[in-house]
């Protein structure tokens, strides 16, 4: 029974996926281009959990009959999803979003993601290091070839029927999701077994048997350890951590909209009423909310400065002192970091051409360079004015403190 529970937990892991396990060198892409929609377990490069974790895993050790290293049997927590297994029969997807994700029917869309996890786990050896080949890598490197990816895609189509004309974008999104699921699975194996000096039960995981030693050698070797150290350093640089669950933005957005609507129905104007969608959704995703009594902003220390700058940026935009331009908008100004071209903060893991589709006509405009320069100047002016305002507030605060101290000493 323990082996079966162990199988369910690991299958769950690959079905859900987690960008926290992503090794940039192995995948050669930034997973945040497409991974942050799902996964609510944050881990460092060594697999240590950080932040909110939904499932509670108990480790009950068992000795294998072979007398080799012990395997770990783990109980499934109450409410945890079932195992990610092969989906039988034919499933029909009726709606596909612009970024290639499936939206309807909901159950079929969920099954699609879980089935893709099974497909990649069942067909790609765990010892494979890189998801794709690059110019810097030769034929001797271990990577998933184009023919193998084509096989993975064909396997998906054996079970799922897609709307006409959507195959190309769904294929691209599916392979990216598989890359994440594969890395997540390897990361979970590293945490649950290699770090503990243990070995899986190969009767439970027969596909691992022929590739386990090579996988362990890489993960514990100089190259693998150096890669994980780099990833750990990169993870430490991340300043803001979202509070989304496994459903990501697509599940959370309707809830946020309902929260605002309920305030408006009671005659209360939300403080975010005039905020652009991208700005307010980023705010909500990172722990910000609204006071149900008066609609004011409520946030913690983690995003306090960002929330203040975001409020100032929205105000500057409304007054015309700051002009948003595609990715250089209120949110980018508030966060003080440029937008990554592979994703759209505050809208989920979608490319710019979808996240900023209302500005698609500006992508090749000859006026962009001029507007870019103007935006940089406006950004500098905004930062200077914000700095001056903060300094004035700080000076006023210190003067008040000195005056209060002086009065307290007066006879």
C-alpha positions as CSV (number, residue, x, y, z in Angstrom):
1,X,0.0,0.0,0.0
2,X,2.8,2.4,0.8
3,X,4.3,1.8,-2.7
4,X,1.0,2.7,-4.2
5,X,0.7,5.9,-2.2
6,X,4.3,6.7,-3.2
7,X,3.4,6.3,-6.8
8,X,0.3,8.6,-6.5
9,X,2.3,11.4,-4.9
10,X,5.0,11.4,-7.6
11,X,2.5,11.1,-10.4
12,X,0.6,14.0,-8.8
13,X,3.8,16.0,-8.8
14,X,4.5,15.6,-12.5
15,X,0.8,16.2,-13.4
16,X,0.8,19.6,-11.6
17,X,4.3,20.7,-12.4
18,X,6.4,23.2,-10.5
19,X,8.6,25.9,-12.0
20,X,10.6,25.8,-8.7
21,X,12.4,22.7,-10.0
22,X,13.3,24.3,-13.3
23,X,16.9,24.2,-14.2
24,X,17.6,27.0,-16.7
25,X,20.6,25.3,-18.2
26,X,18.7,22.0,-18.6
27,X,15.7,23.6,-20.2
28,X,17.4,26.6,-21.8
29,X,14.4,28.7,-21.3
30,X,13.0,30.9,-18.5
31,X,10.1,28.8,-17.1
32,X,8.3,31.9,-16.0
33,X,7.4,32.4,-19.7
34,X,4.8,29.8,-19.3
35,X,5.0,28.1,-15.9
36,X,3.8,30.5,-13.2
37,X,0.1,29.8,-14.0
38,X,0.3,26.6,-12.0
39,X,2.0,25.2,-8.9
40,X,1.7,26.5,-5.4
41,X,4.8,24.9,-3.9
42,X,7.9,27.0,-3.8
43,X,11.3,25.2,-3.3
44,X,14.9,26.1,-3.4
45,X,17.3,24.4,-5.7
46,X,17.8,21.6,-3.2
47,X,14.1,20.8,-3.0
48,X,13.3,22.4,0.3
49,X,9.8,23.7,0.5
50,X,9.1,27.4,0.9
51,X,5.8,29.1,1.3
52,X,2.3,27.5,1.0
53,X,2.1,23.8,0.5
54,X,-1.2,22.0,0.1
55,X,-0.3,18.5,0.8
56,X,1.2,17.0,3.9
57,X,3.5,14.1,3.2
58,X,4.5,11.6,5.8
59,X,7.7,9.6,5.2
60,X,7.3,6.0,6.3
61,X,10.5,4.0,5.5
62,X,10.4,0.4,4.3
63,X,13.3,-1.9,3.5
64,X,13.3,-3.5,0.1
65,X,13.5,-7.2,-0.2
66,X,16.7,-6.9,-2.3
67,X,18.5,-5.5,0.7
68,X,19.6,-2.4,-1.2
69,X,19.0,1.2,-0.2
70,X,15.5,1.7,1.4
71,X,12.6,3.1,-0.6
72,X,10.2,5.6,0.8
73,X,6.5,4.9,1.1
74,X,4.4,8.0,1.6
75,X,0.8,8.4,2.6
76,X,-1.5,10.5,0.6
77,X,-3.0,13.5,2.5
78,X,-6.7,13.9,2.7
79,X,-8.1,15.9,-0.2
80,X,-5.0,15.3,-2.4
81,X,-5.6,14.7,-6.1
82,X,-5.4,11.1,-7.4
83,X,-2.6,9.7,-9.4
84,X,-1.7,11.2,-12.8
85,X,-2.3,8.3,-15.0
86,X,-3.0,7.6,-18.6
87,X,-6.5,8.9,-19.7
88,X,-8.5,6.2,-21.5
89,X,-11.0,6.8,-24.3
90,X,-11.4,9.9,-26.4
91,X,-11.6,13.4,-24.8
92,X,-12.8,16.4,-26.8
93,X,-11.5,19.9,-26.2
94,X,-14.1,22.5,-27.5
95,X,-12.4,25.8,-26.6
96,X,-8.7,26.9,-26.7
97,X,-7.4,30.2,-25.5
98,X,-5.1,32.4,-27.5
99,X,-2.0,31.2,-25.7
100,X,-2.9,27.5,-26.5
101,X,-4.4,26.6,-23.1
102,X,-7.6,24.7,-23.1
103,X,-10.6,26.3,-21.4
104,X,-13.6,24.0,-22.1
105,X,-14.9,21.7,-21.1
106,X,-13.2,22.2,-17.8
107,X,-12.8,18.5,-16.9
108,X,-11.3,17.7,-20.3
109,X,-8.9,20.6,-20.0
110,X,-7.8,19.3,-16.6
111,X,-7.4,15.8,-18.0
112,X,-5.3,17.1,-20.8
113,X,-2.7,18.5,-18.4
114,X,-2.7,15.4,-16.3
115,X,-2.4,13.2,-19.3
116,X,0.5,15.2,-20.7
117,X,2.3,14.6,-17.4
118,X,1.9,10.8,-17.8
119,X,3.0,11.0,-21.5
120,X,6.3,12.7,-20.8
121,X,7.1,10.7,-17.7
122,X,6.3,7.4,-19.5
123,X,8.3,8.2,-22.6
124,X,11.3,10.4,-21.7
125,X,14.1,8.8,-19.7
126,X,14.7,10.5,-16.4
127,X,18.4,10.6,-17.2
128,X,17.8,13.1,-20.0
129,X,19.4,16.4,-19.0
130,X,18.3,19.0,-21.5
131,X,14.8,19.6,-22.9
132,X,16.2,21.0,-26.1
133,X,19.4,21.2,-28.1
134,X,21.1,24.5,-28.6
135,X,24.1,25.6,-30.7
136,X,26.4,25.3,-27.7
137,X,25.5,21.7,-27.3
138,X,26.8,18.8,-29.5
139,X,25.2,15.5,-30.4
140,X,26.8,13.9,-27.4
141,X,24.7,15.9,-25.0
142,X,21.5,14.4,-23.5
143,X,18.4,16.2,-24.7
144,X,14.9,15.5,-26.0
145,X,15.2,15.4,-29.8
146,X,12.6,16.9,-32.2
147,X,11.5,13.4,-33.2
148,X,10.9,12.5,-29.6
149,X,8.8,15.7,-29.1
150,X,6.8,14.9,-32.2
151,X,6.2,11.4,-30.7
152,X,5.0,13.0,-27.5
153,X,2.6,15.3,-29.4
154,X,1.3,12.4,-31.5
155,X,0.6,10.4,-28.4
156,X,-1.5,13.3,-27.0
157,X,-3.6,13.4,-30.1
158,X,-4.3,9.7,-29.7
159,X,-6.5,10.6,-26.7
160,X,-7.6,14.2,-27.3
161,X,-9.5,15.9,-30.1
162,X,-8.8,19.7,-30.6
163,X,-10.9,22.4,-32.3
164,X,-10.0,22.8,-36.0
165,X,-7.1,25.2,-36.6
166,X,-5.7,25.2,-33.1
167,X,-3.2,22.4,-33.3
168,X,-0.1,24.5,-33.8
169,X,-0.6,26.8,-30.8
170,X,-1.8,23.9,-28.6
171,X,1.3,21.8,-29.6
172,X,3.6,24.7,-28.6
173,X,1.9,25.1,-25.3
174,X,1.8,21.4,-24.6
175,X,5.5,20.8,-25.2
176,X,6.3,23.7,-22.9
177,X,4.1,22.3,-20.2
178,X,5.7,18.9,-20.7
179,X,9.1,20.5,-20.2
180,X,8.0,21.9,-16.9
181,X,6.3,18.6,-15.8
182,X,9.5,16.7,-16.7
183,X,11.7,19.0,-14.7
184,X,9.3,19.0,-11.8
185,X,9.3,15.2,-11.7
186,X,13.1,15.0,-11.7
187,X,13.2,17.7,-8.9
188,X,10.8,15.7,-6.8
189,X,12.8,12.5,-7.3
190,X,15.9,14.5,-6.2
191,X,14.2,15.7,-3.1
192,X,12.5,12.5,-2.1
193,X,15.3,10.0,-2.8
194,X,18.7,11.4,-3.8
195,X,19.0,13.9,-1.0
196,X,18.1,11.1,1.5
197,X,20.4,8.6,-0.1
198,X,17.5,6.4,-1.0
199,X,16.3,4.6,-4.1
200,X,12.7,4.2,-5.5
201,X,11.0,0.9,-5.6
202,X,11.6,-0.1,-9.2
203,X,8.6,-2.5,-9.0
204,X,6.5,0.6,-8.6
205,X,8.5,2.7,-11.0
206,X,9.8,0.2,-13.6
207,X,10.6,3.0,-16.1
208,X,13.2,4.5,-13.7
209,X,15.2,1.2,-13.3
210,X,17.5,1.5,-16.4
211,X,18.2,5.2,-16.0
212,X,18.4,5.7,-12.2
213,X,22.1,5.3,-11.8
214,X,22.9,7.8,-14.6
215,X,20.4,10.3,-13.2
216,X,21.9,10.1,-9.7
217,X,25.4,10.4,-11.1
218,X,24.5,13.6,-12.9
219,X,22.5,15.2,-10.0
220,X,25.2,14.5,-7.5
221,X,28.1,15.3,-9.9
222,X,30.0,18.6,-10.3
223,X,27.9,19.8,-13.3
224,X,24.5,19.0,-11.7
225,X,25.5,20.6,-8.3
226,X,26.9,23.7,-10.0
227,X,23.7,24.1,-11.9
228,X,21.5,23.8,-8.8
229,X,23.7,26.3,-7.0
230,X,23.2,28.8,-9.8
231,X,19.4,28.2,-9.8
232,X,19.4,28.7,-6.0
233,X,21.2,32.0,-6.4
234,X,18.7,33.1,-9.1
235,X,15.7,32.1,-7.0
236,X,17.0,34.2,-4.1
237,X,16.9,37.2,-6.3
238,X,13.1,37.0,-6.8
239,X,11.6,39.8,-4.8
240,X,7.9,39.2,-5.1
241,X,6.1,35.8,-4.7
242,X,2.6,35.3,-5.8
243,X,-0.1,33.7,-3.6
244,X,-1.9,31.9,-6.4
245,X,-2.9,28.3,-6.0
246,X,-2.6,25.6,-8.7
247,X,-5.4,27.2,-10.7
248,X,-3.3,30.3,-11.3
249,X,-4.7,33.6,-12.7
250,X,-7.4,31.9,-14.8
251,X,-9.1,30.6,-11.6
252,X,-8.4,33.6,-9.4
253,X,-9.5,36.4,-11.8
254,X,-13.3,35.7,-11.5
255,X,-13.0,35.7,-7.7
256,X,-11.3,39.1,-7.7
257,X,-13.9,40.5,-10.0
258,X,-16.6,39.1,-7.8
259,X,-15.0,40.7,-4.8
260,X,-15.0,44.1,-6.5
261,X,-18.6,43.6,-7.8
262,X,-19.9,42.8,-4.3
263,X,-18.4,46.1,-3.0
264,X,-20.0,48.1,-5.8
265,X,-23.3,46.4,-5.2
266,X,-23.2,47.8,-1.6
267,X,-22.4,51.3,-2.9
268,X,-18.6,51.1,-2.1
269,X,-16.1,52.1,-4.7
270,X,-13.0,49.8,-4.7
271,X,-9.7,51.6,-4.4
272,X,-8.7,49.7,-7.5
273,X,-11.8,50.9,-9.5
274,X,-9.6,53.0,-11.9
275,X,-6.6,50.7,-12.0
276,X,-5.7,48.9,-15.2
277,X,-6.5,45.2,-15.1
278,X,-2.9,44.1,-15.2
279,X,-2.0,46.3,-12.2
280,X,-4.8,45.3,-9.9
281,X,-4.5,41.6,-10.8
282,X,-0.8,41.7,-10.0
283,X,-1.7,43.4,-6.7
284,X,-4.2,40.7,-5.8
285,X,-2.0,37.8,-6.9
286,X,0.7,39.0,-4.5
287,X,-1.3,39.1,-1.4
288,X,-3.1,42.5,-1.7
289,X,-6.8,42.7,-1.1
290,X,-9.6,45.2,-0.4
291,X,-11.1,46.2,2.9
292,X,-14.7,44.9,2.8
293,X,-15.9,47.8,4.9
294,X,-14.7,50.7,2.8
295,X,-12.9,49.2,-0.3
296,X,-9.5,50.6,0.7
297,X,-6.3,48.7,0.0
298,X,-5.1,46.1,2.4
299,X,-1.6,44.6,1.9
300,X,1.4,43.3,3.8
301,X,5.0,44.4,4.2
302,X,6.1,42.2,1.3
303,X,4.4,44.5,-1.3
304,X,4.1,47.7,0.7
305,X,6.5,49.7,-1.4
306,X,5.3,48.2,-4.6
307,X,1.7,49.0,-3.7
308,X,2.6,52.6,-2.8
309,X,4.4,53.1,-6.1
310,X,1.6,51.4,-8.0
311,X,-0.9,53.9,-6.5
312,X,1.4,56.8,-7.4
313,X,1.8,55.5,-10.9
314,X,-2.0,55.1,-11.5
315,X,-2.5,58.6,-10.2
316,X,0.3,60.0,-12.4
317,X,-1.3,58.3,-15.4
318,X,-4.7,59.8,-14.6
319,X,-3.2,63.3,-14.3
320,X,-1.3,62.9,-17.6
321,X,2.2,63.2,-16.1
322,X,2.9,59.6,-17.1
323,X,1.8,58.0,-20.3
324,X,1.5,54.2,-20.3
325,X,2.8,52.5,-23.5
326,X,2.2,48.8,-23.9
327,X,4.7,47.0,-21.6
328,X,5.9,50.3,-20.1
329,X,2.8,50.9,-18.1
330,X,1.8,51.6,-14.5
331,X,2.8,48.2,-13.2
332,X,6.3,48.2,-14.9
333,X,6.9,51.7,-13.5
334,X,5.9,50.6,-10.0
335,X,7.9,47.4,-10.0
336,X,10.9,49.3,-11.5
337,X,11.9,46.3,-13.6
338,X,11.3,45.7,-17.3
339,X,8.7,43.3,-18.5
340,X,10.0,39.9,-19.6
341,X,9.2,39.3,-23.3
342,X,7.9,35.8,-22.6
343,X,5.2,36.6,-20.1
344,X,2.8,39.4,-19.0
345,X,2.9,40.1,-15.3
346,X,-0.6,40.5,-13.8
347,X,-2.3,38.5,-16.5
348,X,-0.7,35.1,-16.2
349,X,2.0,33.3,-18.2
350,X,1.1,34.7,-21.7
351,X,3.2,36.4,-24.3
352,X,3.0,40.1,-25.0
353,X,1.1,39.7,-28.3
354,X,-1.8,38.4,-26.1
355,X,-1.2,40.2,-22.9
356,X,-0.9,43.6,-24.7
357,X,-3.1,42.7,-27.7
358,X,-4.7,46.1,-27.7
359,X,-1.3,47.5,-28.6
360,X,-0.4,45.0,-31.3
361,X,-0.3,47.8,-33.9
362,X,2.6,49.4,-32.2
363,X,5.0,46.4,-32.3
364,X,6.7,47.5,-35.5
365,X,5.9,51.2,-35.4
366,X,8.6,53.7,-36.4
367,X,7.4,55.9,-33.6
368,X,8.3,53.4,-30.9
369,X,11.8,54.5,-30.5
370,X,10.7,58.1,-29.8
371,X,8.0,56.9,-27.4
372,X,10.6,54.7,-25.7
373,X,12.8,57.7,-25.0
374,X,9.8,59.7,-23.8
375,X,8.8,56.9,-21.5
376,X,12.3,56.7,-20.0
377,X,12.3,60.5,-19.4
378,X,8.8,60.2,-17.8
379,X,10.1,57.3,-15.7
380,X,13.0,59.3,-14.4
381,X,10.8,62.3,-13.7
382,X,8.4,60.1,-11.8
383,X,11.1,58.5,-9.7
384,X,12.7,61.9,-8.9
385,X,9.3,63.4,-7.9
386,X,8.6,60.3,-5.8
387,X,12.0,60.5,-4.1
388,X,11.4,64.2,-3.4
389,X,8.0,63.5,-1.9
390,X,9.4,60.8,0.3
391,X,12.2,63.1,1.4
392,X,9.7,65.8,2.3
393,X,7.6,63.3,4.3
394,X,10.7,62.1,6.1
395,X,11.8,65.6,6.9
396,X,8.4,66.5,8.2
397,X,8.2,63.4,10.3
398,X,11.6,64.2,11.9
399,X,10.7,67.8,12.6
400,X,7.5,66.6,14.3
401,X,9.5,64.2,16.4
402,X,11.9,66.9,17.4
403,X,9.1,69.3,18.2
404,X,7.3,66.7,20.3
405,X,10.5,65.8,22.1
406,X,11.2,69.5,22.8
407,X,7.7,70.1,24.1
408,X,8.0,67.1,26.4
409,X,11.0,68.7,28.1
410,X,9.4,72.2,28.5
411,X,8.5,73.0,32.2
